[in-house]
């Protein structure tokens, strides 16, 4: 059961940012497991419960160890994240609901970080055919969350069939609706699970919508 993160969680994350080496990590590994890794796994389990019986969803919880094959300058990540997504090879190429904790606090919500161009082409064709469905989805998500859906855009986007779709025809990657919480009372304690679950629930229709456009 998720009991919450603590100030010690953030202390560890700042520590690994300032001391990203094996000796420091091994000396603080118990702190990592107890205050960061196990709470993140417990939070993921709680958040995944509404998706457990829905086909096509998996839960992934990251580890702090970097992939040595990628030849990173530092051996450890400075954050930990979990995501609910389709079972694809790369999390960044699939729409997902995610939570990430870092020294600066937590970010969570919907992300479609690096969709392939073919998926975005299918997306444009679909919203051109059913513009009202998509525009209503965006409006409802933004009203419920109180936050905009943002994205990185093409410098020269394709022309949309109707003016209302022009902003969305320009979407390229980095699509997201994300909330941030600073370190403090809102981040620490078990109530965080309800906060994130409520935000996920408001964004689930958007997440399910983008799963229509497989890679």
Secondary structure, 3 states (H helix, E strand, C coil): CCCCECHHHHHHHHHHHHCCCHHHHHHCHHHHHHHHHHHHHHHHHHHHHHHCCCCCCEEEECCCECCHHHCCCCCECCEEEEEEECCCCCHHHCCEEEEEEECCEEEEEEEECCCCHHHHHHHHHHHHHCHHHHHHHHHHHHHHHCCCCEEEECCCCCCCCCHHHHHHHCEEEEEEEEEEECCCCCCECCHHHHHHHHHHHHHHHHHHHHCCCCC
